[in-house]
Amino acid sequence: MHFLFPFCNSLCKVALSFRNTMAAGKTVNDSSTCPSPRILELSQPKNSKSTWLTKPSKNLTWGNQESIWPVSYPALTAKPTERIQLLANPKKDFSLGAEEWRKSPTTALQIITSEQLERLSRPKRRTNSYHEHSCPIWHISPRAMTCQMPLRVSQLAHPKTNHPDFKIDREVETCISQSAKRARITPRLEHLALPRIRGNNMFFCVGQPEEAIRPVSKSASRVSANPRTEELAKPKELSKEYLPLREAVWAIARGVRTAVSSPRIQELSKPIMR
């Protein structure tokens, strides 16, 4: 597509120069500079179709009962069909109340129902057993009252007894005896009643810089280390192949400064034209 840009630019320049000359009232006699009718047609700006398709008329005023789009005379004089008249009726408002809804004549209320619908619409009758157990206190039959209870049923009817070691909850206030109030505690009890003081071993007092952070005992400071401990105490040495970090600014060699790039390198260094 990039080879079409020069042609489009020249086309626009020719069209603009021709329009300027025509606007100034000048005549063009040279046929080489006069563009063709097709070029003149393409040089005209494109009209936006969104204006006359989606934009309403200029004389539109909001708030009145007039329609946004003008209605044609045949549409105003046309007779609507029965279906359109049925759809044009407003929906019935059922929120006015049940009385007004019942007063309104409907076709559903005038329909004659069948025997099956009448039978299904009747409420279901209650049985005799329902009337007997409708009361929360059921009536016991005389047979159930006079029957002999077996041993197992009488055993299950007894309430469950508490455990022998069960004790009832004591009162909230505990009554202290007078002897406990008058008693004197011993020094041993006073010593045991004191809270235990725990030393803070997380931090140590920082002394001189040459001193150890943690306290070292005298016996540990007098001990002579064995060869294995001295070997482990030595810091880790660097590898023989280790190279130190380079400086931030690298020194460029003199041969690189005076080198001349080849045509291939110059061609590859050019940016890609998109």
Beta strands, then each sheet from edge to edge (+ up, - down):
end
